[in-house]
Amino acid sequence: MDNNNLKKHISGQFNTELEGVLNQVLVMGGLVEQQLTDAITAIHKQDLEMARQIVAKDHKVNGLEVQIDEDCTRIIAKRQPAASDLRLVLAIIKTITDLERIGDVAKRIGMMLLDNADKKQPPLVSMENMGRRTVKMLHDSLDAFARMDVEAAIEVHKEDARVDREYESIIRELMTFMMEDPRSIPHVLNVLWCARSLERVGDRVQHICEYIIYFVKGKDVRHTSDEDIHSMLDR
């Protein structure tokens, strides 16, 4: 953990508590990243065993969210943090919420594969490129979080535009399948749900980047374009 952006407090115990919570966020992030990576692989290879493992491991992510949330609540009650310390705790609480929801996406993809195992339907379109891009975004956002690196967070934030373009391309392909063969509609809807879920992962990674900027710069850049983010931070 790079603590260049973290203040040193008179209370060494307060420093220890903050660093401990931050490290737990990164542990949770690593688990979610692995879950998402496995989900992309499971879709591509139609790997049912991997899908079962994804579903079975989801409780670990949920457990970490609860633990970190409790730790943050305890810090607020005991330390009554102000200014940047409070922003940090709030950023952590919001980050773990988005991480847990990304983990839910991986779990639901695994469940969808298991629910449709008897139909043995091959993927209509490849979502591997889009999926790998979202995994890389998540990985890079966690790296930026570990260093509280605003510039890195801004660069990851921009990557969501590419995910959106790939999602739109997949939608066009799926529409063609439905028009050519109405019998494919149920299968298309499953694939469409997966694609939409991965697109939302990109949005959640953007949120994590926004929390980093909020902590370091003290500016709320939610619902702000990439161009406007640069303008706000240059003021």
N, C-alpha and C positions, 0 to 999 in steps of 0.2 A: 504494500500500500504506500503510494507516494503521498506524503502529508504536506506538500508545499503549500496547498491552499487551506490547510487546517490550522487553526490557531492553537498555540500552546497555552494551557490554562494553569492557574495557580494550583488547582487540584489535579495531581497526577492521575488520580482515580477517574476523573472526568475524561481525560484524554484516553485512558484505557477503555472506558465504556464506549466512547465514540468510535475508536478504532476497531473494537470488537464487533460492534454492530455493522460497520462498513465491511469488514471481512466476511461477516455472515451474508451480507447482500451479494458479495461476489461468489460465495459458495452456492447460494441459491441460483444466481445467474448462470453459473457453470452447469448446474443440473438442468436448468431450463434449456440452455443451448444444446446440451446432449439430447434431451427429449425431442427438441425440434429437428435436430439433425437426423435422429432415428426415424422420426415421422416422415421426413422427406424420402429417406431410403426405403421405408416400408411401402410408401405409395408407389415409388418407381419399380420396386421389385415384387410388389404384392406379397410382402413377407409377413405372414400371419403371426409367426412366433415373435418377431420384433414388435408387432402391434400389441401383442399380449403384454410384453415387457414394458412398453410405454404406459399402458393403462395401469399396470401393477405398481409402477414407480411414482405415479402422480402424487400419492400421499406424502412423499418426502418433500416435494415442493410446497404442498399445502402446509405441512408442519413447520417448515422454515418461515413461511409467511406469518403464521400465527406467532411463532417465537420472536421474530424480529419486531413485529408490531407491539408485542408485550414489552420488549426491551425499550422501544422508543417511548412508549407510554410511561414507563418507569423513569426514564431520563427526564421527560418533561415534568413529571410530578416532583422528582427529587431535586433536579438541577435548575428548573425554571429557566431554560436557555432563552437568550435574547439575540437579536440581530442575526449574524451569520450562523451562529450555532442553531438557532431555531429554524432557519432556512434549510440547514443541513438535515435536521431531523425530519422536517416536512418533506424534503426531497426523497429521503430514504423511504418514508411511508408510502409516498406515491409510486416510487420505483418498484417496490415489492408488489404493489397491486397490479401493475402492468406485467411484471414478470410472471405472477401467478396466472394471469389471464392468457399469456403466451403458452404457459404450460398446459392450460386447459385446451388450447387449440390442438396441441400435440396429442393430448389424451383423446379428444373427440375424433381426430383423424384415425387414431388406432381403433377406436370403437366402431367407426364407420366401416373400416376394412374388415373387422371381425363380423359385423352384422351382415355384410354382403359376401362373406366367404363362400357360401354355397352357390352363388351366381357365377363365380369365376369370370368376371368381366374384366378384360384388359383395360388399362387407362386409355381414354379417348384422345387425350392430349398429354404432352409431357409438361409437368409442372416443376421438373427438376431444376432448371435454370432459375426460375423465379424463387423456388424454395431455397436454393443455395445462396441466392442474393440476400434473402431475409436473414438467413443464419449468419452470414458475414456481417450484415448490419448489426445484428444483436451482439456478435462477438466484439465488433469495433466499439459499440456503445458501452459495453462493459469495461473495455480497456480504457475508454475515455473517462468512465465513472471512477475507475481505480485511481486515475491520475488527476481527476477533476480538471480535464483538459477541454477548455471551451472551443478552441479551434478545431480539435478532433471531433467534438460533438457537432459542430456546425457542418463539417464535411459529411458525417454520417447522416445528418438530417437531410441533406440534399439527395442522398441516394434513394430516398423513397419515391422520387419522381420516376426513376427507372423501374422500380417495382410496379408502380401504377401503370406504366406503359406495357409491361409484360402481362399484367392482369387484363388490360383491355384487349390485347392480342388474343389471349386465351378465350375471352368471352366471345370474340368474333368467330373463332374456330368452333366453339360449342354451339353457337347459334346456327352455324352451317349444318352441323350434325342433326340438330333438331328439325330443321327445315327439310333435309333430305330423307330422314327416317324418323317419323313421329314415335316409333316404338323405342327409340333411344332416349326419350325424354326422361324417364326415371333415373337412368344412369347418368345422363347429362347433369341432372340436378344435383346428384352426389358430387360429381366432379366440380360443378360450379360452386358448391358450398365449400369444398376444400380450397379452391382458388381464392374465393372471397376471404376465407379465414386467414390465408397466408398474406393477402393484401393488408388485412387488419394488423397482422404482426408488424408489418412495416410501419404502420401508423403508431403502434405502441412503442416501437423502438424510437420513433421521433419524439414521443413524449419523454422518454428517458433522457434524450439529449437536451430537451427543453428544461428538465429538472436540473441538469448539470449547469446550464447557463444561469438558471434562477439562483442556484446556490452561490456560484462564483461571482456573478455580476449583480445579483439582486434585482434582476429585471425579468418580468413575466413575459415570455415570448410565445405563449400558446396562441394558436389561431393566427400566427404571423407567417408571412411568406419568407422564403430564404433571403430574398433581397432586402426585405424590411428588417429582418433580424440583424443583418450587417449594419444597416443604417442606425438602428437603435443602439447597438453596441459601440458604434463609432462616436456617439454624442458625448 
